[in-house]
Amino acid sequence: MADPKEPSDDLTVDELIEGPTRVISKGDLAALHAGNHDVSLESTTDLSALADDRTHDLTASAARVVRSRVELAQVPAPGALYRRALLGALPGLGGRRRAPQPPSVELTVTGVPVDRSHLAAYDRVCGFRLTDRLPATFPHIMGFPLALRLMTAPDFPIPLTGVVHVGNRITVHRPISADETLDFTTYAENLRPHDRGRQVDVVLVGSVGGEEVWRGVSTYLGKERTPGGGERRDRAERAPAPAASARWRVEPSVGTAYARVSGDHNPIHTSRLGARLFGFRRPIAHGMWSKARCLAALEPRLPDAYTVDVAFKLPLPLPSTVGFSSTPTGDFALHDSHGRPHLLGTLREEGRAAS
């Protein structure tokens, strides 16, 4: 494989993974890079050409799949899981043949409490009001280590290193209070081919007393070489950016602050060196921070039960100034100063038909 060319902020990949990670040492990063394991998605220029704009929540189809259940005693520690994923990508240790289907297993952990100090710190970083109600994105942080355990299993069909989080859908069935304890279950479904590889949906469900109160569906793309590559969308066809109702200055401190409250210390968000090794000139903001920040701006309009669906587009380099826009019908977006989208989202009240 040829040496990487000069990194560019215009690469339209969001991030390797969403959710808690551990800081990877410079030595491990250099070894990974030297091993020609390219996780930068080369020179991809538009994630809208890589994935559907919305996740695919095939709940009805999933009900027909017979899965064995494995109950864990506690939420896994993410550090060891990411070390396993990194070692699997190093020369001589990785390269195993991947399973043709998602594993027929679901992982569960019960009685996960809310740490109120953690919740308050998360609210501050993402712009939410300090209340006892959990933001829609907070259960994602609580339960993601369980999903990470699933995704680092040897039979998971897409290798974790190099995977890109291209979409996220969250459904809040009712408000969740900080004094409640949650049970989490995760499984993978809907593995499907794509022009640039394969995509899979990882479902994370939060329940209280046996009742589902929260559901997240994250779509991940694993890039694989295919003959001729994938077709790319003409940028000239992109609709003009809507007028921004607010402009936010996103400082470099957002990367490290969100890493602390989310547990995601991926170096592409916190380190200039780490970002360059993965194809970026500067660190980029976490995609789930962008989604949370948009929801914080919409907080006064949020109903008690709703679904919020986003597609991650251009990465958001740190620092940057972004424009936030929303419509009465529930669409919202983040755009850069040139009108190019970082994130496109839709919010709809649960029980109502989409507009």
C-alpha positions in Angstrom: 0.0 0.0 0.0 1.3 3.4 -0.9 2.2 5.8 1.9 -0.6 8.1 2.9 -0.8 11.5 1.3 -1.0 14.7 3.2 -4.0 14.6 5.5 -7.0 16.7 4.7 -9.7 18.2 6.9 -12.1 17.7 4.0 -12.1 13.9 4.4 -15.7 12.9 5.0 -15.2 10.2 7.7 -16.5 10.9 11.1 -14.6 8.7 13.5 -13.3 5.2 14.0 -15.9 4.3 16.6 -18.4 5.9 18.9 -18.3 5.1 22.6 -15.8 4.6 25.3 -12.2 3.8 24.3 -8.8 4.0 26.0 -5.9 6.2 25.1 -3.7 4.4 22.6 0.0 4.9 23.0 2.1 6.7 20.3 4.1 3.5 19.9 1.0 1.4 19.2 -0.3 3.9 16.8 2.9 4.0 14.9 3.1 0.2 14.8 -0.5 0.1 13.5 0.3 2.7 10.8 3.5 1.0 9.8 1.7 -2.2 9.3 -0.2 -0.8 6.4 -3.5 -1.2 8.1 -5.2 1.9 6.7 -8.1 3.1 8.8 -8.4 6.5 7.3 -10.8 5.5 4.5 -8.3 6.8 2.1 -9.6 10.0 0.4 -13.3 9.4 0.8 -15.0 12.7 0.0 -18.6 12.3 1.0 -20.1 10.0 3.6 -23.5 10.4 2.0 -22.1 8.2 -0.7 -21.0 5.6 1.9 -24.2 5.0 3.8 -27.9 5.5 3.9 -28.8 8.8 5.5 -30.7 7.0 8.2 -30.2 3.8 10.2 -32.2 0.7 9.6 -34.0 -0.4 12.7 -35.4 -3.8 11.7 -37.1 -4.6 15.0 -39.7 -6.8 13.4 -37.1 -8.8 11.4 -34.9 -9.1 14.5 -37.8 -10.7 16.4 -37.5 -13.8 14.1 -33.8 -14.3 14.8 -33.1 -16.8 17.6 -30.3 -15.5 19.7 -28.6 -16.9 22.8 -28.4 -14.6 25.8 -25.3 -14.0 27.8 -25.7 -12.1 31.0 -22.6 -10.2 32.3 -22.1 -9.5 35.9 -21.2 -5.8 35.3 -20.6 -3.3 32.5 -17.3 -4.3 30.8 -14.2 -2.2 31.2 -13.6 -0.8 27.7 -9.8 -0.4 27.9 -9.0 -4.1 27.6 -11.5 -4.4 24.7 -9.8 -1.7 22.7 -6.4 -3.2 23.4 -7.7 -6.5 22.0 -9.0 -4.7 18.9 -5.7 -2.9 18.4 -3.6 -6.0 18.7 -5.8 -7.8 16.2 -5.0 -5.1 13.7 -1.2 -5.4 14.1 0.8 -7.3 11.5 0.9 -11.0 12.1 -1.9 -10.9 14.7 -5.0 -9.9 12.7 -6.4 -10.8 9.3 -8.7 -13.5 10.5 -11.6 -14.4 8.3 -14.7 -12.5 9.4 -18.1 -14.2 9.9 -20.6 -13.8 7.1 -23.4 -12.9 9.6 -23.7 -11.0 12.9 -23.2 -13.3 15.9 -26.5 -14.9 17.0 -26.0 -13.7 20.6 -27.2 -10.9 22.7 -25.3 -9.5 25.7 -27.1 -8.1 28.7 -26.2 -6.5 32.0 -28.7 -5.5 34.7 -29.0 -2.9 37.5 -26.8 -0.2 36.0 -27.2 3.0 38.2 -26.9 6.6 37.1 -23.8 8.4 38.5 -25.3 11.9 39.2 -21.9 13.6 39.2 -21.1 12.0 35.8 -24.5 13.0 34.5 -23.9 16.7 35.6 -20.5 16.7 34.0 -21.9 15.3 30.8 -24.7 17.9 30.8 -22.2 20.7 31.1 -20.0 19.5 28.2 -22.9 19.0 25.8 -25.0 22.0 26.8 -27.9 20.4 28.5 -29.7 21.9 31.5 -28.7 20.3 34.8 -31.8 18.2 35.7 -32.6 14.7 37.0 -33.9 13.7 33.5 -31.4 11.8 31.4 -30.6 13.4 28.0 -31.4 11.0 25.1 -27.8 10.5 24.4 -26.7 9.6 28.0 -27.9 6.0 28.0 -25.7 5.5 24.9 -22.7 6.5 27.1 -23.9 4.2 29.9 -24.4 1.1 27.8 -21.9 1.4 25.0 -19.2 -0.7 26.7 -21.6 -3.6 26.4 -21.9 -3.0 22.7 -18.2 -2.7 22.5 -17.8 -6.2 24.0 -20.0 -7.5 21.2 -18.1 -5.7 18.5 -14.7 -6.9 19.7 -15.8 -10.6 19.6 -13.8 -12.8 17.2 -16.9 -13.6 15.2 -18.1 -10.1 14.7 -18.3 -9.6 10.9 -16.6 -6.2 10.8 -13.2 -5.5 12.4 -13.4 -2.7 15.0 -10.2 -1.0 13.9 -11.2 1.3 11.0 -14.9 1.1 11.4 -16.8 4.3 10.9 -20.0 5.4 12.7 -22.2 6.7 9.9 -25.6 7.0 11.6 -27.3 6.9 14.9 -31.0 6.6 15.8 -32.3 7.0 19.4 -35.8 6.4 20.5 -36.9 7.6 24.0 -40.1 5.9 25.0 -40.6 7.9 28.1 -38.5 10.3 30.3 -35.8 8.5 32.4 -34.9 9.8 35.8 -31.5 9.7 37.4 -32.8 7.7 40.3 -33.7 4.7 38.1 -31.4 1.8 37.3 -31.2 0.5 33.8 -30.8 -3.0 32.3 -29.0 -3.0 28.9 -29.1 -5.5 26.1 -27.2 -5.4 22.8 -27.1 -7.3 19.6 -26.1 -6.8 16.0 -28.3 -7.2 12.9 -28.9 -6.2 9.3 -25.4 -6.9 7.9 -25.5 -5.7 4.3 -23.2 -5.0 1.4 -22.2 -1.6 0.4 -20.2 -0.2 -2.6 -17.3 0.5 -0.2 -17.6 -2.5 2.2 -20.3 -3.7 4.6 -22.6 -2.1 7.1 -24.1 -3.4 10.2 -26.5 -2.1 12.8 -25.7 -2.5 16.5 -28.8 -2.2 18.7 -28.6 -1.2 22.4 -31.8 -1.4 24.4 -32.3 0.2 27.9 -35.0 -1.2 30.1 -36.4 -0.4 33.6 -38.3 -3.1 35.4 -38.7 -5.2 32.3 -40.1 -2.3 30.2 -38.1 -0.9 27.3 -37.6 2.8 27.8 -34.8 3.6 25.4 -33.4 2.2 22.2 -30.3 3.2 20.2 -29.4 1.9 16.8 -25.9 2.7 15.5 -24.9 2.0 11.9 -21.2 1.2 11.3 -19.4 0.9 8.0 -16.4 -1.4 7.6 -14.5 -0.4 4.6 -13.4 -3.2 2.3 -11.7 -3.0 -1.1 -14.1 -3.7 -3.9 -13.5 -3.7 -7.7 -13.9 -0.2 -9.1 -14.8 1.4 -5.8 -18.1 2.9 -4.9 -20.0 5.6 -6.8 -19.7 9.0 -5.3 -22.4 11.7 -5.2 -21.8 14.8 -7.1 -21.3 17.7 -4.7 -23.0 20.0 -7.1 -26.3 18.2 -6.4 -26.2 19.0 -2.7 -29.1 21.2 -1.5 -28.1 24.7 -0.3 -27.6 24.9 3.5 -30.5 26.4 5.4 -30.0 29.7 7.2 -28.3 29.1 10.5 -30.3 30.0 13.6 -27.1 29.9 15.8 -23.4 29.7 15.3 -21.2 27.9 17.7 -17.4 28.1 18.1 -16.2 24.6 18.9 -12.8 24.8 20.6 -10.2 22.1 20.8 -11.1 21.6 24.5 -14.3 20.0 23.4 -12.4 16.9 22.3 -10.7 16.4 25.6 -13.8 17.4 27.7 -16.1 15.0 25.9 -13.4 12.3 26.1 -13.5 12.6 29.9 -17.3 12.4 30.2 -17.8 9.7 27.6 -14.8 7.6 28.2 -13.9 7.9 24.5 -10.2 8.8 24.5 -9.7 8.0 20.8 -6.6 10.0 19.8 -8.3 11.3 16.6 -10.4 13.5 19.0 -7.7 14.5 21.5 -4.3 14.4 19.9 -2.9 16.2 16.8 -0.4 13.3 16.3 -3.1 10.7 16.7 -5.4 12.6 14.3 -2.6 12.8 11.6 -1.9 9.1 11.9 -5.5 8.4 11.0 -5.7 10.9 8.1 -6.7 14.3 9.7 -4.7 17.5 10.0 -6.4 18.3 13.3 -8.4 16.5 15.9 -12.1 16.1 15.1 -15.1 16.4 17.4 -16.9 13.2 18.5 -19.9 12.6 16.4 -22.1 11.8 19.4 -21.0 15.1 21.0 -22.4 16.9 17.8 -25.6 15.0 18.1 -25.9 15.8 21.9 -25.1 19.5 21.3 -27.9 19.7 18.7 -30.4 18.0 21.1 -29.4 20.5 23.8 -30.3 23.3 21.5 -33.6 21.7 20.8 -34.2 20.8 24.5 -37.2 23.2 25.0 -39.0 21.6 22.1 -38.4 17.9 23.0 -41.5 15.9 23.8 -41.6 13.2 26.4 -41.3 10.4 23.8 -39.5 10.8 20.5 -37.1 9.4 18.0 -34.0 11.4 16.8 -32.1 10.1 13.8 -28.9 11.5 12.5 -26.4 10.9 9.7 -22.8 11.9 10.3 -21.3 13.6 7.3 -18.1 15.7 7.2 -16.0 15.5 10.3 -15.9 18.6 12.5 -12.2 19.7 12.8 -11.2 21.4 16.1 -11.4 24.3 16.3 -14.2 25.3 14.0 -17.2 27.5 13.7 -20.4 25.7 12.8 -23.9 26.8 11.9 -26.9 25.1 13.6 -30.3 25.2 11.9 -33.7 23.6 12.6 -37.1 23.6 11.1 -40.7 23.4 12.6 -41.1 19.9 11.0 -38.2 18.5 13.0 -35.2 18.6 10.7 -32.0 20.0 12.0 -28.4 20.2 10.8 -24.8 21.4 11.5 -23.0 23.0 8.6 -19.5 24.4 8.1 -18.8 27.9 6.9 -19.0 26.8 3.3 -22.5 25.3 3.8 -21.3 21.7 3.8 -23.0 19.4 6.4 -21.3 17.9 9.4 -24.6 16.3 10.6 -28.1 16.0 9.3 -30.9 15.0 11.6 -34.6 14.4 12.0 -36.7 14.6 15.2 -40.2 13.2 15.4 -42.6 12.6 18.3 -43.1 9.0 19.0 -46.5 7.7 17.8 -46.7 10.3 15.0 -46.1 9.6 11.4 -42.9 11.2 10.0 -43.5 14.5 8.1 
